[in-house]
Amino acid sequence: MAKGFTLWFTGLSGSGKSTLAERVRDILLERGMKVEVLDGDVVRQNLSKGLGFSKEDRDDNIRRIGFVCHLLTRNDIVAIAAAISPYKSVRDENRKLIGRFVEVYCQCSLATLKQRDPKGLYEKALKGLIENFTGVSDPYEPPDNPEVVVDTSSEDIETATARIIHTLEKMGYIPAGDGRGYTEEEEESIRQRLRDLGYI
């Protein structure tokens, strides 16, 4: 039976974390794996009701998601977390707790995020109408060494999903698919990234 692991999506609001998490989940389910998605917004409504948006409350929220991912991972379930998780230190705490932890940084330009924002939250935050808005009036600390970086300003969902899946295959975390759809350049790019991080 395949071992569990945690796939942790981090990035600003609107950067594509939830969309990518759902695409990856569907592929892993098709390959016969047990998968749970912990979406930041859903967790806030259920597991972290009552927490605000101070640094301490944000850290507590991410620790709670991390603890649930830890329990799922050790029971051989793939836990996929999609949460802004703005602070490196708490993401690193979760990495240490969980062990089998793969970080995906959803990079996206502020201009693109503003275009995608149906509720106009970025515009309001930039005008000072929303306090503690991550990436505008509150800090976001990008990861130093994520296993995967996707630039959702320029990459489509299919390309980004394929790269995440291929990285998981190369790491031996999921069974290999048919291998179609990867250019030699993409293959080498993923291999080099994993070499740099010490996986291969």
Long-range contacts (C-beta under 8 A, 24 or more apart in sequence): 1-76, 2-33, 2-76, 2-173, 2-174, 2-175, 3-76, 3-100, 3-173, 4-34, 4-72, 4-73, 4-74, 4-75, 4-76, 4-77, 4-78, 4-79, 4-100, 5-73, 5-78, 5-79, 5-98, 5-100, 5-101, 5-102, 5-173, 6-69, 6-70, 6-72, 6-73, 6-78, 6-79, 6-80, 6-81, 6-94, 6-98, 6-100, 6-101, 6-102, 7-78, 7-79, 7-80, 7-81, 7-102, 7-104, 7-164, 7-168, 8-69, 8-81, 8-85, 8-91, 8-94, 8-95, 8-101, 8-102, 8-103, 8-104, 9-80, 9-81, 9-82, 9-83, 9-104, 9-106, 10-83, 10-84, 10-85, 10-91, 10-103, 10-104, 10-105, 10-106, 10-143, 10-146, 11-84, 11-105, 11-106, 11-107, 11-108, 11-152, 12-84, 12-106, 12-108, 12-113, 12-134, 12-135, 12-140, 13-84, 13-113, 13-121, 13-134, 13-135, 14-108, 14-113, 14-116, 14-117, 14-122, 15-106, 15-107, 15-108, 15-113, 15-152, 16-106, 16-108, 16-150, 16-152, 16-157, 16-160, 17-82, 17-83, 17-84, 17-106, 18-82, 19-157, 20-82, 20-104, 20-106, 20-150, 20-152, 20-157, 20-160, 20-161, 20-164, 21-80, 21-81, 21-82, 23-157, 23-161, 24-80, 24-161, 24-164, 24-165, 25-80, 27-161, 27-165, 28-78, 28-174, 31-174, 31-175, 31-177, 32-175, 33-78, 33-174, 34-76, 34-77, 34-78, 35-77, 35-78, 35-79, 35-80, 36-72, 36-77, 36-78, 36-79, 36-80, 37-80, 37-81, 37-82, 38-65, 38-68, 38-69, 38-79, 38-80, 38-81, 38-82, 38-83, 39-82, 39-83, 40-65, 40-81, 40-82, 40-83, 40-84, 40-85, 43-83, 53-132, 53-138, 54-132, 55-87, 58-86, 58-87, 59-87, 59-89, 59-90, 62-87, 62-90, 62-91, 62-94, 63-90, 63-93, 63-94, 65-94, 66-90, 66-93, 66-94, 66-97, 66-98, 67-97, 69-94, 69-98, 70-94, 70-97, 70-98, 73-98, 73-99, 73-100, 78-174, 84-134, 84-140, 86-134, 86-138, 86-139, 86-140, 86-141, 87-139, 87-141, 88-141, 88-143, 88-144, 91-143, 100-173, 102-147, 102-148, 102-167, 102-168, 102-171, 102-173, 103-143, 103-145, 103-146, 103-147, 103-148, 104-146, 104-147, 104-148, 104-149, 104-150, 104-164, 105-142, 105-143, 105-146, 105-148, 105-149, 105-150, 106-150, 106-152, 107-142, 107-149, 107-150, 107-151, 107-152, 107-153, 108-151, 108-152, 108-153, 109-153, 110-135, 111-153, 112-152, 112-153, 145-196, 145-197, 147-171, 147-193, 147-194, 147-197, 147-199, 148-193, 163-190, 166-190, 167-193, 167-194, 170-194, 170-199, 170-200, 171-199
